Amino acid sequence: MTLVKTALFLLILVILGAGVFIWSGTYNPGADSPHWKITYALMQTARERSVEHHASAIALPTNLDDPDVILKGAGQYAAMCTSCHLAPGMRDTELRPGLYPKPPNLSKGSVEPREAFWVIKHGLKMSAMPAWGMSHDDPTIWSMVAFLRKLPAMTPAQYKEMVAKAPPDDDMESGGDGSDGHAHGDHSHVHE
């Protein structure tokens, strides 16, 4: 019985210590102050395992190789993703260096389609990744996934050409996202 009492006492001490630490305000929540290595490793592992778990039951659509679907995804990616995830030939943006954790450069690595769909749709807490499912339907999100599968093999010229051909997003054109409606057609953020 003393083992249980000792364990309970230690648990109470840990909870009180954590409470004092939190209440003290000494923790630096600034994005320019990295987490401790153990904190980062735990959060990264939890995020990766959670996304994998939640995405595992998602059924892949059959049209991920459809050129029209990929083209639509190119326009979506150019309008919504390059500020954080870059494009072929693109260097850091003004926004990207200030983000912590730093978003992956999706033009340089492959993605697992189910996991990419889940992350795009639901976003990621404590990161700059928004939940695009709040403003975009599943077919639109799948078009981004279809495009992401092709992105790492693209040259800057191929990327720029595909984005220029991408159809306008009806929600963006009508200002449904709160923008001025010029997300497509003005690809000034595309760099070679």
C-alpha positions as CSV (number, residue, x, y, z in Angstrom):
1,M,0.0,0.0,0.0
2,T,2.9,2.4,0.6
3,L,3.9,2.0,-3.0
4,V,0.5,3.3,-4.1
5,K,0.7,6.2,-1.7
6,T,4.2,7.1,-2.8
7,A,3.2,7.0,-6.5
8,L,0.1,9.2,-5.7
9,F,2.3,11.6,-3.8
10,L,4.8,11.8,-6.7
11,L,2.0,12.4,-9.2
12,I,0.6,15.2,-7.1
13,L,4.1,16.8,-6.9
14,V,4.5,16.6,-10.7
15,I,1.0,18.2,-11.2
16,L,1.7,20.9,-8.7
17,G,5.2,21.5,-10.2
18,A,3.7,21.8,-13.7
19,G,1.1,24.1,-12.4
20,V,3.7,26.4,-10.8
21,F,5.8,26.4,-14.0
22,I,2.8,27.3,-16.2
23,W,1.5,29.9,-13.8
24,S,5.0,31.5,-13.5
25,G,4.9,32.6,-17.1
26,T,8.6,31.7,-17.6
27,Y,7.9,29.4,-20.6
28,N,8.7,31.3,-23.8
29,P,5.8,30.6,-26.3
30,G,7.5,32.7,-29.1
31,A,7.8,31.0,-32.5
32,D,11.5,32.2,-32.5
33,S,12.3,30.1,-29.5
34,P,12.4,26.4,-30.4
35,H,11.0,23.7,-28.2
36,W,13.3,21.6,-26.1
37,K,14.5,18.6,-28.1
38,I,12.5,16.2,-26.1
39,T,9.3,18.3,-26.4
40,Y,9.8,18.6,-30.2
41,A,10.4,14.9,-30.5
42,L,7.3,14.0,-28.5
43,M,5.1,16.4,-30.4
44,Q,6.4,15.3,-33.8
45,T,5.9,11.6,-33.0
46,A,2.4,12.3,-31.6
47,R,1.5,14.3,-34.7
48,E,2.8,11.8,-37.2
49,R,1.2,8.8,-35.4
50,S,-2.1,10.6,-35.1
51,V,-2.3,11.7,-38.7
52,E,-1.4,8.1,-39.8
53,H,-4.1,6.7,-37.5
54,H,-6.8,9.1,-38.6
55,A,-6.0,8.8,-42.3
56,S,-5.7,5.0,-42.4
57,A,-9.4,4.4,-43.1
58,I,-9.7,7.0,-45.9
59,A,-10.6,5.5,-49.3
60,L,-8.5,6.8,-52.2
61,P,-10.5,8.1,-55.2
62,T,-9.8,6.6,-58.5
63,N,-9.2,9.8,-60.4
64,L,-5.9,11.0,-58.8
65,D,-4.1,10.5,-62.1
66,D,-6.7,12.5,-64.1
67,P,-5.0,15.5,-65.8
68,D,-7.9,17.8,-65.1
69,V,-8.0,16.9,-61.4
70,I,-4.2,17.5,-61.2
71,L,-4.5,20.8,-63.1
72,K,-7.2,22.0,-60.7
73,G,-5.0,21.0,-57.8
74,A,-2.1,23.0,-59.3
75,G,-4.2,26.2,-59.2
76,Q,-5.3,25.5,-55.6
77,Y,-1.7,24.8,-54.5
78,A,-0.4,28.0,-56.2
79,A,-3.1,30.1,-54.5
80,M,-3.0,28.6,-51.0
81,C,0.1,26.7,-50.3
82,T,3.3,28.2,-51.8
83,S,3.8,30.8,-49.1
84,C,4.5,28.0,-46.6
85,H,5.3,24.9,-48.7
86,L,7.1,26.5,-51.6
87,A,7.2,25.5,-55.3
88,P,9.9,24.2,-57.6
89,G,12.7,26.7,-57.8
90,M,11.2,28.9,-55.1
91,R,13.3,30.1,-52.2
92,D,12.0,31.0,-48.8
93,T,9.1,33.4,-48.7
94,E,8.7,36.3,-46.3
95,L,6.3,34.2,-44.2
96,R,8.1,30.9,-44.1
97,P,11.2,31.7,-41.9
98,G,9.0,32.9,-39.1
99,L,7.0,29.7,-38.9
100,Y,7.7,27.1,-36.2
101,P,7.7,24.3,-36.8
102,K,8.9,25.0,-40.3
103,P,6.5,23.5,-42.9
104,P,7.9,20.9,-45.2
105,N,9.0,21.9,-48.7
106,L,6.4,19.9,-50.6
107,S,8.3,20.4,-53.9
108,K,11.1,18.2,-52.6
109,G,9.4,15.3,-51.1
110,S,6.6,12.8,-51.7
111,V,3.4,12.6,-49.6
112,E,1.2,9.7,-48.6
113,P,-2.2,10.5,-50.3
114,R,-4.5,9.6,-47.4
115,E,-2.4,11.5,-44.9
116,A,-2.0,14.5,-47.2
117,F,-5.8,14.6,-47.6
118,W,-6.4,14.4,-43.9
119,V,-3.9,17.1,-43.1
120,I,-5.2,19.4,-45.8
121,K,-8.8,18.9,-44.7
122,H,-8.3,19.1,-41.0
123,G,-5.2,21.2,-40.6
124,L,-2.7,20.8,-37.7
125,K,-3.0,22.3,-34.3
126,M,-0.1,24.4,-33.0
127,S,1.2,25.0,-36.5
128,A,0.3,27.3,-39.3
129,M,-1.5,24.6,-41.2
130,P,-5.2,25.6,-41.6
131,A,-8.1,23.3,-41.9
132,W,-9.0,23.8,-45.6
133,G,-12.0,21.5,-45.2
134,M,-13.8,24.4,-43.6
135,S,-13.9,26.2,-46.9
136,H,-13.2,23.6,-49.6
137,D,-15.0,20.4,-50.5
138,D,-13.5,16.9,-50.6
139,P,-13.1,16.8,-54.4
140,T,-11.1,20.1,-54.3
141,I,-8.9,18.7,-51.5
142,W,-8.3,15.5,-53.5
143,S,-7.3,17.6,-56.5
144,M,-4.5,19.2,-54.3
145,V,-3.4,15.7,-53.3
146,A,-3.3,14.6,-56.9
147,F,-1.2,17.6,-57.7
148,L,1.1,17.0,-54.7
149,R,1.9,13.5,-56.1
150,K,3.3,15.1,-59.2
151,L,5.0,18.2,-57.7
152,P,8.4,16.8,-56.7
153,A,9.2,15.7,-60.2
154,M,8.4,19.1,-61.7
155,T,10.9,21.7,-62.9
156,P,10.2,25.3,-62.2
157,A,9.2,25.9,-65.8
158,Q,6.8,22.9,-65.8
159,Y,5.2,24.1,-62.5
160,K,4.8,27.7,-63.8
161,E,3.2,26.4,-67.1
162,M,0.8,24.1,-65.2
163,V,-0.3,26.8,-62.8
164,A,-0.9,29.2,-65.7
165,K,-3.3,26.7,-67.3
166,A,-5.1,26.0,-64.0
167,P,-8.8,26.8,-64.0
168,P,-10.0,29.5,-61.6
169,D,-11.5,28.5,-58.3
170,D,-15.1,29.4,-58.2
171,D,-15.0,30.1,-54.4
172,M,-11.9,32.3,-54.9
173,E,-13.4,34.2,-57.9
174,S,-16.5,35.1,-56.0
175,G,-14.5,36.2,-53.0
176,G,-15.9,33.3,-50.9
177,D,-12.6,33.1,-49.0
178,G,-12.6,36.8,-48.1
179,S,-10.1,37.6,-50.8
180,D,-10.4,40.1,-53.6
181,G,-11.1,37.2,-56.0
182,H,-7.7,37.3,-57.8
183,A,-6.1,34.2,-56.5
184,H,-5.8,32.7,-60.0
185,G,-4.6,34.5,-63.0
186,D,-2.2,36.6,-60.9
187,H,0.6,34.2,-60.2
188,S,3.2,36.8,-59.3
189,H,4.3,34.5,-56.4
190,V,5.5,31.9,-58.8
191,H,9.3,32.1,-59.1
192,E,11.7,30.4,-61.5
